[in-house]
Amino acid sequence: MSLKSFIRAKVMRLRSEISTEDLIALGLTVGKNFSRQEKTLIDQSHCWLITIGDDVTLAPRVHILAHDASTKKALGYTRIGVVNIGNNVFIGASSTILPGISIGNNVVIGANSVVSRDIPDDSVAIGNPAKVICTYDEFVSRKKKELENNPCFDESYTLRNPKISEDMKKEMKEKLEKSKIGYVV
């Protein structure tokens, strides 16, 4: 284990989080290019029931649950289910994926969604409960047009650039106040 991984695991433990590496050791299946952003919760008590494909991003505060203890008191059993997340999937901030759910390939789940039913391939779904609102291709096409007609900023306009200036921040804010939306690399 690298020093960076070791430190990250210790910080996660302090936050009462469990690292992706530890979840994999417990049985979680994860594909290539998996991005798990801060404060995501992957059900560690049944993580072997969760499979995540290639090129998947979990935005901050996403919860993936393979169990539902709401039945424990009444039935004496906790409800469990397999969760499958396909390839090329983005799950927006603060979304929850419930037990027994399959999310297809090429899917975007909007922020704050609750996925309580399967989501088919090539879909964009939002809401509580999450409902398909358009195809993945329609979404990408709309966003490409939006990209062409709004301000775009390179990586120097992010905190990845330690020399981002106050003037750059001001410029970005002024342009976005006029257009409402823009894009950054």
Order of alpha helices (4+ residues) and beta strands (2+ residues): alpha-alpha-beta-beta-beta-beta-beta-beta-beta-alpha-beta-beta-beta-beta-beta-beta-beta-beta-beta-alpha-beta-alpha-beta
